[in-house]
Amino acid sequence: MSTEPEGDPAPAAPGWTAADLPDLGGRTFIVTGANSGLGFETSRELARHGAHVILTARDTAKGDAAVEAIKAEQPGASVEARYMDLADLETVADFAESVERVDVLVNNAGVMMPPHELTKQGFELQFGVNHLGPFVLTAMLLDTLKVGVDPRIVTVSSFLHKRGRIYFHDLDGAQNYDRTKFYAQSKLANVVFGLELHRRLRMNGFQVDSVLAHPGYAATNLQTNGPTGIAKLALRVSNRFLAQDAAMGALPQLYAAAHPGVESGQMIGPDGRKEQKGYPKVVFPLEAARDRELAKRLWDVSEELTGMDFGLAAR
C-alpha cells in the first residue's frame, strides 16, 4: 500500500457546499478553537447534519455562547463546549483525558502574527499553539480515534505554508523573531506533520486518515486578534474587500472532515485563483513539505519538546 499523499485535480463534486454533507448521526467530532470564525462555522454545519460536536475554547464564556447560538438556530443540535487552551499543554492533557469517544478531530484552532510571546511551557506562541498543541492533542486521542467510525484527523493549515521554513536553530524566536515568518513556519509545520502522520499511520497498520485543509483567504478574527499596528489595519481592510466569508472558508475543512471520498494524505483547499477563494478541491502542498528528513526531524523535535511519544515507528 502506498504511503505517499494522494492527489486529484478536483474533488468528486465540484461546487460542493455544506448542504452536501452526508448524515452524520451517531458520530462525534471535536473542533478546536470553535467559539468563532472557521471553527464555529464548522461546528454549526456538522451539528446541522446530525453529528455530536465537542467544540473547544480557551474562553469558557465564549464557548458557551457559541453553543447557545447553535442551539438557538438548531434546537435539536447535539453540541457542547469544553475548555482547552493550546498555549498550555496541561489543559490539552486534561481535555484529552475527558474524551470518551471521538470519530473525527479537527485541529482548527490557531493564532496569527502576534508580538513575540511564549506559551506556558516556554514555546514561541505560534509554534506552540498552531503545531505543538495539536501534536500533543492528536497523540493523546489516537487510541480513541482508532476505534471510531471512519476516523479522521484534519489538520488546518494555510496557503502561507508555502512561504515557510522551520527555524530549528531558533524555534522559540529568541534570536530573530518575525511574526509573519514564524506564522508561516507554524503552518508549514502543520503540513509536514499531517503528511508524516499519514505515512506513519499507514506504515503501522492503522486505518485512521490524516487529511490537511486550508481555508484560502477567509475573513475571521484571526487576522485582527494577533497582529498589531499597521499590520492589523491592513488585514482589517483586506478582510473587508478581498477575503471570502468564514462560511466559505470553512468548506475545505468540512469537506476534509466528512466527505466520504476524501483520502488520507490529501490536502483540501479552495478552487479559485491562487487557492484564495472558492469551493473545496484537492490541492497540492509545498513540495518541500514532503521531505522525509525534514519530517523526521520535526517529529523528533516535537516529541522531545513536549515529552509526548506517539508510538508510531517511522520505519
Salt bridges, closest charged atoms under 4 A:
GLU41 OE1 - ARG44 NH2 2.65
GLU45 OE1 - ARG48 NE 3.04
GLU73 OE2 - ARG44 NH1 3.35
GLU73 OE1 - ARG48 NH2 3.01
GLU80 OE2 - HIS52 NE2 2.79
GLU80 OE1 - ARG82 NE 2.90
ASP88 OD2 - LYS120 NZ 3.63
GLU90 OE1 - LYS120 NZ 3.37
ASP103 OD2 - ARG101 NH2 3.35
ASP143 OD1 - LYS146 NZ 3.10
ASP150 OD2 - ARG152 NH2 2.97
GLU196 OE1 - ARG199 NH2 2.91
GLU196 OE2 - ARG200 NE 2.78
GLU196 OE1 - ARG292 NE 3.47
ASP209 OD1 - ARG202 NH2 2.34
GLU275 OE2 - LYS162 NZ 3.59
GLU275 OE1 - HIS214 NE2 2.86
GLU287 OE1 - ARG290 NH1 3.90
ASP300 OD2 - LYS296 NZ 2.70
